[in-house]
Amino acid sequence: MAHAENDELTWQSITRADTGGDITISNQVNYQVFMSGIAAKHTYLINVNSGRTWQLCEVSGEGSLRWEPIKTTDEINKAIAEKKGACR
């Protein structure tokens, strides 16, 4: 939710990075938002079908929000392996 110019509460559209492997099923709930009671920075969007997860982040200097993907261990290990094989 956000404040409109007239200070009323309104919904704010938030972009989400497409990370592939995002499974959606028609006529079913596909996402769940988890909000920590500790801090707003611990707000996550979870695809309940695939487990793909995004963290709510503020875009630096813009004041807008976006969902940033949390990489899987396999994705991180693959990136490390590709860097090891790269010429320097």
Stockholm file with secondary structure:
# STOCKHOLM 1.0

chainA/1-88         MAHAENDELTWQSITRADTGGDITISNQVNYQVFMSGIAAKHTYLINVNSGRTWQLCEVSGEGSLRWEPIKTTDEINKAIAEKKGACR
#=GR chainA/1-88 SS CEECTTSCEECCCCEECCCSCCCCCTTSCCEEEEECSSCTTCEEEEETTTCCEEEEEECTTTCCEEEEECCCHHHHHHHHHHHHHSCC
#=GC SS_cons        CEECTTSCEECCCCEECCCSCCCCCTTSCCEEEEECSSCTTCEEEEETTTCCEEEEEECTTTCCEEEEECCCHHHHHHHHHHHHHSCC
//
